[in-house]
Amino acid sequence: MADAEGFVEADNAEAIITRIEHKSRKIETLLKQYKPVEALKTALEGTYAIIGDERCKSAHWIAVHRAIMAIKDVDGMLSSLDPEYYDILMKYLYRGLATGDRPTCDQCLRIHEKLTEKAGLGCILRFLTDTVNTV
């Protein structure tokens, strides 16, 4: 997927974007079935493969953003979400906060508060110190 320096070749980037489009359709289907937690899990899966190419990161952010914005019951979502997703979710929450979009920031802050209570401050520290797996 990515070479040693974290860059994605153009052909491979197109393949990743195709997979993200497929994932986005699956997310939309889950959201229409009122399964926002499953949609979020689907959105967060495979983010490790998206390193280097900004088009891939942006396409994936759109899919994750859609799932994040559909979450109404944050406590219920976090109790259903496996701990393996906490750090990944935290990265996307900070990406959402960086947008400056008021509804996105409000939702990200709501989730951030509850996620920090559940996962602890280590989740934030791992986000701040991870220079390899940026989203």
C-alpha positions in Angstrom: 0.0 0.0 0.0 2.4 2.7 1.1 6.1 2.7 0.6 8.6 3.3 3.4 8.2 7.0 3.3 4.4 6.9 3.7 3.4 7.9 0.2 0.8 6.2 -1.8 1.3 5.5 -5.5 -1.3 7.1 -7.8 -2.7 3.7 -8.9 -2.9 2.5 -5.4 -4.5 5.7 -4.3 -7.3 5.1 -6.9 -7.8 1.6 -5.5 -8.0 3.0 -2.0 -10.5 5.7 -3.0 -12.6 3.0 -4.7 -12.6 1.0 -1.4 -13.6 4.2 0.5 -16.5 4.8 -1.9 -17.7 1.2 -1.3 -17.3 1.7 2.4 -19.3 5.0 2.2 -22.2 3.2 0.5 -22.1 0.6 3.2 -22.1 3.3 5.9 -25.1 5.0 4.2 -27.0 1.7 4.2 -26.3 1.2 7.9 -27.4 4.7 8.7 -30.7 4.2 6.8 -31.2 1.0 8.9 -30.7 3.1 12.0 -27.4 1.4 12.9 -25.1 4.4 13.6 -22.7 2.5 15.8 -22.2 -0.1 13.1 -21.7 2.7 10.6 -19.1 4.3 12.8 -17.3 1.0 13.2 -17.3 0.5 9.5 -16.0 4.0 8.9 -13.1 3.5 11.4 -12.0 0.2 10.0 -8.9 0.2 7.8 -7.8 3.8 8.5 -4.2 2.5 8.9 -4.0 1.9 5.2 -4.6 5.6 4.4 -1.2 7.2 4.8 0.3 9.9 2.7 -2.3 10.7 0.0 -4.4 13.7 0.9 -7.2 12.6 -1.5 -7.5 9.3 0.4 -7.5 11.1 3.7 -10.1 13.5 2.6 -12.4 10.9 1.1 -12.1 8.8 4.3 -12.8 11.8 6.5 -16.0 12.4 4.6 -17.2 8.9 5.4 -16.1 9.1 9.1 -17.7 12.5 9.4 -21.0 11.2 8.1 -21.0 8.4 10.7 -19.9 10.7 13.6 -22.6 13.2 12.8 -25.3 10.5 12.9 -24.5 9.5 16.5 -27.2 10.7 18.9 -26.6 8.5 22.0 -22.9 9.1 22.7 -22.9 7.0 25.9 -24.6 4.1 24.1 -22.2 4.4 21.2 -19.1 4.2 23.4 -20.4 1.3 25.4 -21.0 -0.6 22.1 -17.7 0.5 20.5 -14.7 -1.8 21.0 -11.8 -0.1 22.8 -9.6 -0.8 19.8 -11.5 2.0 18.1 -11.0 4.7 20.8 -7.6 6.0 19.6 -8.8 6.1 16.0 -12.0 7.9 16.9 -10.0 10.4 18.9 -7.9 11.3 15.9 -11.0 11.9 13.8 -12.6 14.0 16.5 -9.6 16.3 16.4 -9.8 16.4 12.6 -13.4 17.4 13.0 -12.5 20.1 15.5 -10.0 21.5 13.1 -12.7 22.1 10.5 -14.1 25.0 12.4 -17.6 24.0 11.3 -19.9 24.7 14.3 -22.2 21.6 14.1 -19.2 19.3 13.5 -17.2 20.9 16.4 -20.2 20.6 18.7 -20.6 16.9 18.0 -16.9 16.2 18.2 -16.7 18.0 21.6 -19.7 16.0 22.9 -18.1 12.8 21.9 -14.6 13.9 23.0 -15.8 14.6 26.5 -17.4 11.1 26.9 -14.6 9.3 25.1 -12.0 10.9 27.4 -14.1 9.9 30.5 -14.2 6.3 29.2 -10.8 5.9 27.6 -8.8 8.3 29.8 -6.2 10.9 28.9 -3.9 8.3 27.3 -6.2 8.4 24.3 -5.4 12.1 23.8 -1.7 11.7 24.4 -1.5 8.9 21.9 -3.2 11.2 19.3 -0.8 14.0 20.1 2.3 11.9 19.8 1.4 9.8 16.8 3.3 11.3 13.9 2.9 8.3 11.6 -0.9 7.6 11.5 -2.4 10.9 10.8 -5.9 11.1 9.5 
